[in-house]
Amino acid sequence: MVSIPRTEFVRRRKHLMQLASGAAIVVPAAPERIRSNDAHYPYRQDSDLVYLTGFHEPEAVLVMVPGRAQGQVILFCRERDPERERWDGPRMGPEAAVAALGVDDAFPIDDIDDILPNLIEGREQVYYPFGRDPEFDLKVFAWINFLRTQARRGARPPQSLVALGCLVNEQRLIKSKAELKVMQHSADIAVKAHLRAMQCVRPGMKEFQVEAEIMHVFREHEAVPAYESIIGAGANACILHYRANNAELRAGDLLLIDAGAEYHCYASDITRTFPINGVFSEPQRALYELVLAAQEAAIARCRVGKVWSDIHDTALAVLVRGMVALGLLKGSVSKIIRDESYKAFFPHKSGHWLGLDVHDVGDYRIDGAPRVLEPGMVLTVEPGLYIPSDAKSVDARWRGIGVRIEDDVVVTAGEPHVLTAAVPKRVSEVESWMAAARAKAA
C-alpha cells in the first residue's frame, strides 16, 4: 500500500511549530454531516488535519503548543466504546493515539472544555481555520472568553485569531517525495478508470452507465471520487459542471469525461474527450487538435522559474489564434484577448493547484504578481473549447461540440512530469486504442 510514513507527519508538525513560536495551533476534524434522518454523508476528514496527523476519525482536535514543556502536540479524540464501535466501527482511542500518530499526549474529546483553555492561555495568537465550521467557531470563542473572565486572576487570553491557512497553505503547496508517490498512485487509479470507460463506451448507453464503470475501478483500488464525475455526451460537454449524467450516448457525438480518484485523501483530476463511435468527425478533430495543441504548449511552460500566469496565457494565445483561423472568432488575436470575447467559447482558466483537495490550497499571486513555479508544485493543465448548440454566430458544423483535455503535472527541476500521461490523447492514439479495445471485446 502506498502511504505517507508517520515520520513525515511528525516533520510537518515540527516545521509548522517553528513558524508559530509563541502561538497555539488548533485544528479540528471535519464535522459529520447528516444526509437525511439518521443517514450520514460519507465522512471525509479535514485536509489540514489529515496533512498534520494522517488521522481519519471525526470528533477530534489537534492542538500544537510550541515550546510547551509538558508536550507540544496534543490530540483530543473519541474514547474506545464497544457499544458504539459495534455500530460505527473501531476507534483508535487516546491510549493508542500517542504511539500510532507520534503525538506527545492524547485526551478524550469530552474533556476538551476543561483542558484546551489552559493550553492556549498565555499565547499571543491562535492559528485556527475559522469560518470552516461555525459550531466549532463558537467553541473557540467560548474558550477565549472564559480566559478573559479569568484575567483578574492573572490569566492571559490570546490577543488574536489568525487563519490557519497563513501557515499551512504554503507548506502544503510543495509536495514531498512521499506525497508525490501517493499522488502518482491516485493518478494511476484514475488512468485505469478512464481507460475502462473508453473501452466500454457504445452508442445507446447512458452516461450513468459510463460513470458506473469509472466508480467500479475507483472502489476496486481503494479510492473514491475526488469530485462528482462529469460524463457529458454531445452538447452536454459544453456544460462546464454538468452533473445529471443521465443522457443517452449517440453515435457521431463526442463524450467528455472529467473524473478523478481520491486515494488516501490525495486527488487526481483527468479530463478526456473522445468519439463515442471511435472516430472523430472533421469538425470534432479540428477543435480537438486545437485544444490539444494549447494544452501541450501550456504543459511545456510548467517549469521552474516560469510564472503561474504563463500557463493560462500560453494556452489562451494558442486557442484564440486557432479560433480565428477556423472562423469561430473575428478580429485580431490581441484585441480578442484584450476584450475577452474568447470567453464565449473558453470561459475558464487553464488549471489549478492539486493535492489533498482537488482545488488545492496555495496563493496564485504573491504581492500582486503571478507566482513563480517551484519544484514540488502540482497543478492541472486543462484548456477547453465549448461551442453551444445555440451559438448562432458560428457555422452549424461547430455547434454542440465541447472539448476539454486535462492532465496532472508536477513541476520538477527539469522537464514537467505528467502524472496522467498514460491516458491516450492524440487523435491517432485515441482512435487506435478504441478500435483495438473493441476488436478485443468482439
C-alpha positions in Angstrom: 0.0 0.0 0.0 1.3 3.5 -0.9 1.0 5.8 2.0 2.7 8.7 3.9 5.0 7.5 6.7 4.4 8.6 10.3 7.8 10.3 10.4 6.6 12.7 7.7 3.6 13.8 9.8 6.0 14.5 12.7 8.2 16.5 10.4 5.3 18.5 9.1 4.2 19.4 12.6 7.7 20.4 13.7 8.0 22.7 10.7 4.7 24.3 11.4 5.5 24.9 15.0 8.8 26.6 14.1 6.7 29.1 12.2 4.3 29.7 15.1 6.6 30.3 18.1 4.6 31.9 20.9 1.3 30.9 19.3 -1.0 28.0 19.6 -2.4 26.0 16.6 -5.9 24.4 16.8 -7.0 22.1 14.0 -10.5 20.5 14.3 -11.7 17.4 12.5 -14.3 17.8 9.8 -17.8 17.5 11.3 -20.0 14.6 10.3 -23.0 15.7 8.1 -26.5 14.3 8.0 -27.8 13.4 4.6 -31.3 12.6 5.7 -32.8 11.5 9.1 -30.1 9.3 10.6 -28.2 8.6 7.4 -24.8 10.4 7.1 -22.9 11.6 4.1 -19.7 9.6 3.6 -17.2 11.0 6.0 -14.1 12.8 4.7 -11.5 14.2 7.1 -10.5 17.8 7.1 -7.5 18.2 4.8 -5.3 20.1 7.2 -5.9 17.5 10.0 -5.0 14.7 7.5 -1.9 16.6 6.4 -0.7 17.0 10.0 -1.7 13.6 11.5 -3.0 11.1 9.0 -5.9 10.7 11.4 -9.3 10.0 9.8 -11.8 9.9 12.6 -14.4 12.6 13.3 -14.8 14.3 16.7 -11.1 15.1 17.1 -9.0 18.2 17.6 -5.2 18.6 17.2 -3.6 21.3 19.4 0.0 22.3 18.9 1.7 24.5 21.6 5.3 25.2 20.5 7.8 25.1 23.4 5.3 23.6 26.0 7.4 21.6 28.4 4.7 19.0 29.1 4.2 18.2 25.5 3.8 20.3 22.3 1.4 18.2 20.3 -1.9 17.1 21.8 -4.7 15.2 20.2 -8.3 15.1 21.5 -10.2 12.2 20.1 -13.1 9.8 20.9 -12.6 7.2 23.6 -13.0 3.5 22.9 -16.6 2.5 23.2 -17.5 -1.1 22.4 -21.2 -0.4 22.0 -20.7 2.5 19.6 -17.9 0.6 17.8 -20.4 -2.2 17.2 -22.5 0.2 15.2 -19.9 2.5 13.6 -16.6 0.6 13.5 -13.4 0.7 15.6 -11.9 3.8 17.2 -8.3 4.4 17.9 -8.8 5.9 21.3 -6.5 8.3 23.3 -4.4 5.5 24.7 -3.3 4.2 21.3 -3.1 7.6 19.6 0.3 8.6 21.1 2.2 5.7 19.6 0.2 5.4 16.4 0.3 9.1 15.5 3.5 10.2 17.2 1.8 12.9 19.3 3.0 13.9 22.7 -0.3 13.3 24.5 -3.9 12.4 23.8 -7.1 13.1 25.8 -10.8 12.2 25.4 -12.7 14.7 23.3 -15.2 15.0 26.1 -12.5 16.6 28.2 -11.6 19.4 25.8 -13.5 22.2 27.5 -11.6 21.6 30.7 -8.1 21.2 29.1 -7.9 23.3 26.0 -8.3 26.8 27.6 -5.1 26.0 29.7 -3.3 25.1 26.5 -3.9 28.4 24.7 -3.6 30.6 27.8 -0.6 32.9 27.6 -0.3 32.5 23.8 -0.2 35.7 21.7 -2.2 34.2 18.8 -4.3 31.1 18.0 -4.0 29.8 14.4 -7.3 28.2 13.6 -9.4 27.6 10.4 -12.2 29.9 11.5 -15.3 30.0 9.3 -15.0 26.4 8.2 -17.2 25.0 10.9 -19.5 27.7 12.6 -20.3 25.4 15.5 -16.6 24.9 16.4 -16.0 28.6 15.9 -18.4 29.2 18.8 -16.4 26.8 21.0 -13.1 28.6 20.2 -14.8 32.0 21.1 -16.1 30.4 24.3 -12.7 29.2 25.4 -11.1 32.6 24.7 -14.0 34.4 26.5 -13.5 32.1 29.5 -9.9 33.1 29.7 -10.9 36.7 29.6 -13.1 36.2 32.6 -10.1 34.9 34.5 -7.9 38.0 33.6 -8.2 39.3 37.2 -6.7 36.1 38.4 -3.7 36.5 36.1 -4.9 34.6 33.0 -3.6 35.9 29.7 -6.0 35.1 26.8 -4.8 35.1 23.2 -4.9 38.5 21.7 -5.9 37.4 18.1 -7.2 34.6 16.0 -5.2 34.1 12.7 -6.3 32.0 9.8 -4.5 28.6 9.8 -4.0 28.9 6.1 -1.5 31.6 6.6 0.8 28.9 7.9 -0.1 25.6 6.5 -1.1 26.5 2.9 2.4 27.3 1.8 3.7 24.1 3.4 1.0 22.0 1.6 1.7 23.6 -1.8 5.1 22.0 -2.1 4.7 18.2 -2.2 7.3 15.9 -0.7 8.6 12.7 -2.4 6.2 10.6 -0.3 3.2 12.8 -1.3 4.2 12.6 -5.0 4.2 8.8 -4.7 0.7 8.8 -3.3 -0.4 11.3 -5.9 1.0 9.1 -8.7 -0.9 6.2 -7.3 -4.1 8.2 -7.2 -3.4 9.3 -10.8 -2.8 5.6 -11.8 -6.2 4.6 -10.5 -7.9 7.4 -12.4 -6.0 6.4 -15.5 -7.3 2.9 -15.2 -10.8 4.3 -14.8 -10.6 6.4 -17.9 -9.2 3.5 -20.0 -12.0 1.3 -18.8 -14.6 4.0 -19.8 -13.0 4.4 -23.3 -13.1 0.6 -23.7 -16.8 0.1 -22.7 -18.4 3.1 -24.4 -21.0 2.2 -27.0 -23.8 4.2 -28.7 -27.1 3.6 -26.8 -25.5 3.5 -23.4 -26.4 6.1 -20.8 -23.9 8.5 -19.2 -24.5 7.0 -15.8 -23.5 3.6 -17.1 -20.1 5.0 -18.0 -19.9 6.7 -14.6 -20.6 3.2 -13.0 -17.6 1.7 -14.9 -15.4 4.5 -13.5 -16.7 4.1 -10.0 -16.1 0.4 -10.2 -12.4 1.0 -10.9 -12.1 3.6 -8.1 -13.6 1.3 -5.4 -11.7 -1.7 -6.7 -8.5 0.1 -5.9 -9.4 1.6 -2.5 -10.3 5.0 -3.9 -13.3 7.3 -4.1 -14.2 10.0 -6.5 -12.3 13.2 -5.8 -15.3 15.2 -7.0 -18.6 14.5 -8.8 -17.7 12.9 -12.1 -18.7 14.7 -15.2 -19.9 12.4 -18.0 -21.1 14.8 -20.8 -22.2 13.3 -24.1 -22.8 15.6 -27.2 -23.8 19.1 -26.3 -23.7 18.2 -22.5 -19.9 18.5 -22.8 -20.5 22.3 -23.2 -21.9 22.5 -19.7 -18.8 23.0 -17.6 -20.0 21.5 -14.3 -22.5 19.0 -15.9 -23.9 16.8 -13.2 -27.0 15.0 -14.4 -25.1 12.1 -16.2 -28.4 10.6 -17.5 -28.4 11.3 -21.2 -28.0 8.7 -24.0 -24.8 8.3 -25.9 -25.3 8.8 -29.6 -23.1 7.7 -32.5 -21.4 10.7 -34.0 -21.1 12.6 -30.8 -18.1 13.2 -28.5 -18.1 12.1 -24.9 -16.3 14.3 -22.3 -15.3 12.6 -19.1 -13.9 14.7 -16.2 -13.2 12.2 -13.4 -10.5 11.9 -10.8 -9.8 9.5 -8.0 -9.1 10.3 -4.3 -6.7 7.9 -2.7 -5.8 8.4 1.0 -7.3 11.9 0.6 -5.0 12.9 -2.3 -6.8 13.8 -5.5 -6.2 13.2 -9.2 -8.1 15.1 -11.9 -8.3 13.9 -15.5 -10.4 15.0 -18.5 -10.5 13.3 -21.8 -12.9 13.8 -24.8 -13.3 11.1 -27.4 -15.7 10.0 -30.1 -18.5 7.6 -28.9 -18.2 5.6 -32.1 -14.4 5.6 -32.0 -13.7 8.0 -34.9 -13.6 11.8 -34.9 -15.5 13.8 -37.5 -13.6 16.5 -39.3 -15.1 19.4 -37.2 -14.5 17.4 -34.0 -10.9 16.7 -35.0 -10.2 20.3 -35.8 -11.4 21.6 -32.4 -9.9 18.7 -30.5 -6.4 19.2 -32.1 -6.6 22.9 -31.3 -7.3 22.2 -27.6 -4.5 19.5 -27.6 -2.0 22.0 -29.1 -3.0 24.6 -26.4 -2.6 22.0 -23.7 0.8 20.7 -24.9 2.1 24.3 -25.2 0.9 25.1 -21.7 2.4 22.0 -20.1 5.7 22.9 -21.6 5.6 26.1 -19.5 5.3 24.2 -16.3 8.9 24.8 -15.4 10.9 26.2 -12.5 11.2 30.0 -12.9 8.1 30.4 -15.1 5.2 32.2 -13.5 1.7 30.8 -12.9 0.0 33.1 -15.4 2.3 31.8 -18.2 0.4 28.6 -18.4 -3.0 30.1 -19.0 -1.7 32.9 -21.2 0.1 30.3 -23.4 -3.0 28.1 -23.8 -5.2 31.1 -24.4 -3.0 32.5 -27.2 -3.0 29.1 -29.0 -6.7 28.8 -28.7 -7.5 32.3 -29.9 -5.2 32.0 -32.9 -6.9 28.7 -33.7 -10.4 30.1 -33.3 -9.6 32.9 -35.6 -8.2 30.5 -38.2 -11.3 28.3 -38.0 -13.7 31.3 -38.3 -15.1 30.9 -34.8 -13.9 34.4 -33.9 -13.2 37.5 -36.0 -10.6 40.2 -35.4 -7.0 40.4 -34.2 -5.7 38.0 -31.6 -4.6 40.8 -29.3 -7.9 42.6 -29.4 -9.9 39.4 -28.8 -7.7 38.6 -25.8 -8.0 42.2 -24.6 -11.8 42.4 -24.8 -12.2 38.8 -23.6 -14.6 37.9 -26.4 -13.0 34.5 -26.4 -14.9 33.7 -23.3 -17.9 32.8 -25.4 -16.1 29.6 -26.1 -13.4 29.4 -23.4 -14.8 30.8 -20.2 -12.4 29.3 -17.6 -8.8 29.3 -16.5 -6.3 26.7 -17.7 -5.6 24.9 -14.4 -5.4 24.9 -10.6 -3.2 23.5 -7.8 -3.8 19.8 -6.9 -3.2 17.9 -3.7 -5.2 16.9 -0.7 -8.0 19.0 -2.3 -8.8 18.8 -6.0 -8.6 22.6 -6.0 -5.8 22.7 -3.5 -4.5 25.5 -1.3 -1.8 27.9 -2.2 -1.7 31.5 -3.4 -1.6 32.1 -7.2 -0.2 35.6 -6.7 2.4 36.9 -4.3 2.4 40.6 -3.5 0.2 41.2 -6.6 2.5 39.4 -9.0 1.9 35.9 -10.6 3.5 33.2 -8.5 6.9 31.8 -9.7 6.7 28.0 -10.1 8.9 25.8 -7.8 9.8 22.1 -7.7 7.2 20.0 -6.0 4.2 22.1 -7.1 1.4 20.0 -8.7 -1.2 21.5 -11.0 -3.7 20.7 -13.6 -3.5 21.9 -17.2 -7.0 21.9 -18.7 -7.8 24.2 -21.7 -11.1 23.6 -23.5 -13.4 24.8 -26.2 -17.2 24.7 -25.8 -19.5 25.7 -28.7 -23.1 25.9 -27.5 -25.8 24.4 -29.7 -27.4 27.8 -29.9 -24.2 29.7 -31.0 -25.7 31.4 -34.0 -22.5 33.4 -34.7 -20.7 30.3 -35.9 -21.2 27.8 -38.7 -23.6 25.0 -37.8 -20.9 22.3 -38.1 -19.2 23.5 -34.9 -22.3 23.8 -32.7 -22.8 21.4 -29.8 -19.2 20.3 -29.7 -17.4 20.5 -26.3 -13.7 19.5 -25.8 -11.5 19.6 -22.7 -8.2 17.8 -22.1 -6.8 17.8 -18.6 -3.7 16.3 -17.1 -1.9 16.5 -13.7 1.6 17.9 -13.9 4.5 18.0 -11.4 6.9 20.9 -11.6 10.4 19.4 -11.3 13.9 20.7 -11.6 13.9 19.6 -15.3 11.1 18.6 -17.6 7.5 18.7 -16.4 6.3 15.3 -15.2 2.8 14.4 -16.3 1.2 12.0 -13.7 -1.7 11.1 -16.0 0.1 10.7 -19.3 -1.0 7.0 -19.8 -4.4 8.0 -21.0 -4.3 8.4 -24.8 -5.0 11.9 -26.1 -3.5 12.3 -29.6 -6.2 11.7 -32.2 -4.4 8.7 -33.8 -3.8 7.2 -30.3 -7.4 7.6 -29.2 -8.8 6.1 -32.4 -6.3 3.2 -32.4 -6.8 2.4 -28.8 -10.6 2.4 -29.0 -10.5 0.3 -32.2 -8.2 -2.3 -30.5 -10.3 -2.4 -27.4 -13.5 -3.0 -29.4 -11.8 -5.7 -31.5 -10.7 -7.4 -28.3 -14.2 -7.3 -26.9 -15.8 -8.6 -30.1 
